[in-house]
């Protein structure tokens, strides 16, 4: 059996209880060495085979899984954050399907949640923003034209932008082209939940400047939108004394 496990955003204690259980039972672990905290590997049992996928191709990863399956061993494929976001898991699952190797997915805490925690912010503030766009800049891996930064920026909802910290000049230009004012609040969160975590609140127009001041070139999330300021929002109706719900009668 192969288990795709979300390692969480970085802090070792932010892996899920289920994920930690799988990790402690695994005979083989293939981990994303460029992003997964190596301290998590301390949870593995004695004799566990550990492979760093940062230096492997997809075919080499599958070969390790296939060999482990032949030897009736349990494999954990340890991905950063949650496997469903930029985890390149579908291609692995398809190759396992063709080999009739069973697998299961264990979700994890995404870095976009850890980034909000680091900033002590709520993405969905009443009357400010009720939608979150999770996306990335086009780089060596392209992005469909319909999903460009500018097209999403036109909605002026909250945006969480992955894998783009090295392209902040272009990012600011595309955000303003799409409809964000240069003074729109923005934030940079570097290595959310790691000991090296850094945060900076700035604006769309000063993203590159603030990143340079902090020495940030990669491994950072960019958050854009009025929700970053955490101001000028309406009180939640759910907890308003005058609001009737299924569980509580509101006052006049």
ZISULVEN-V368927 format. One record per backbone hydrogen bond with DSSP energy under -0.5 kcal/mol. CO is the residue of the C=O (numbers start at 0). NH is the residue of the N-H. E is the energy in kcal/mol with one decimal. If there is no record, write none. Layout:
BEGIN
CO,NH,E  CO,NH,E
END
This chain:
BEGIN
0,74,-2.5  1,3,-0.5  1,103,-1.9  2,4,-0.7  2,76,-3.1  3,105,-3.7  4,6,-0.6  4,78,-2.7  5,15,-0.6  7,80,-3.0  10,9,-0.5  10,13,-2.2  11,14,-1.0  13,108,-0.5  15,19,-2.5  16,20,-2.0  17,21,-2.4  18,22,-2.3  19,23,-2.1  20,24,-1.1  21,24,-0.6  21,25,-1.2  26,48,-2.7  27,75,-2.7  28,30,-0.6  28,50,-3.0  29,77,-2.3  30,32,-1.6  30,52,-2.5  31,34,-1.8  31,35,-3.0  36,39,-2.0  37,40,-1.4  38,41,-1.5  39,42,-1.8  40,43,-1.4  44,47,-1.8  48,28,-3.1  50,30,-2.5  50,52,-0.7  51,54,-1.4  52,55,-1.6  56,60,-2.2  57,61,-2.5  58,62,-2.0  59,63,-1.8  60,64,-2.0  61,65,-3.0  62,66,-2.3  63,67,-2.3  64,68,-2.2  65,69,-2.0  66,70,-1.5  67,72,-3.0  68,71,-1.6  73,26,-2.2  73,27,-2.0  74,2,-2.8  74,76,-0.5  75,29,-2.7  75,77,-0.8  76,4,-2.4  76,78,-0.7  77,31,-1.9  78,6,-3.7  80,7,-1.8  81,84,-1.8  82,86,-0.6  83,85,-0.7  88,92,-2.6  89,93,-2.5  90,94,-1.5  91,95,-2.1  92,96,-2.7  93,97,-1.9  94,98,-0.8  95,100,-2.6  96,99,-1.3  99,101,-0.6  101,1,-1.7  103,3,-2.9  104,106,-0.6  105,5,-2.1  107,109,-0.6  109,112,-1.0  109,113,-1.6  110,114,-2.6  111,115,-1.3  112,116,-2.0  113,117,-2.2  114,118,-1.7  115,119,-0.7  115,120,-2.4  116,119,-0.7  122,124,-0.9  124,127,-2.1  124,128,-2.4  125,233,-2.2  130,157,-1.5  131,133,-0.6  132,134,-0.6  132,159,-3.3  134,161,-3.0  139,141,-0.7  140,138,-1.8  143,146,-2.4  144,147,-1.5  147,151,-1.9  148,152,-2.5  149,153,-1.1  151,154,-1.7  152,155,-1.2  157,132,-2.9  158,160,-0.5  158,223,-2.5  159,134,-2.3  159,161,-0.6  160,221,-2.1  161,136,-0.7  163,166,-2.0  166,170,-2.4  167,171,-2.6  168,172,-2.0  169,173,-2.5  170,174,-2.5  171,175,-2.3  172,176,-2.3  173,177,-1.9  174,178,-1.0  174,179,-2.3  180,183,-2.3  181,204,-2.6  183,203,-2.0  184,224,-2.3  185,201,-3.1  186,222,-2.5  187,189,-0.5  187,199,-2.0  188,220,-2.6  189,197,-1.6  190,193,-2.1  193,196,-1.7  197,189,-3.0  199,187,-2.7  201,185,-1.9  202,205,-1.0  203,206,-0.8  205,209,-2.4  206,210,-2.3  207,211,-2.5  208,212,-1.9  209,213,-1.6  210,214,-0.7  210,215,-2.8  211,214,-0.6  214,216,-0.5  218,190,-2.5  219,163,-0.5  220,188,-2.4  221,160,-3.4  222,186,-2.4  223,158,-2.7  224,227,-1.7  225,228,-1.1  225,229,-0.5  225,230,-0.5  226,229,-1.0  236,239,-1.5  239,242,-2.1  240,250,-2.7  241,243,-0.6  247,244,-2.9  247,249,-0.5
END
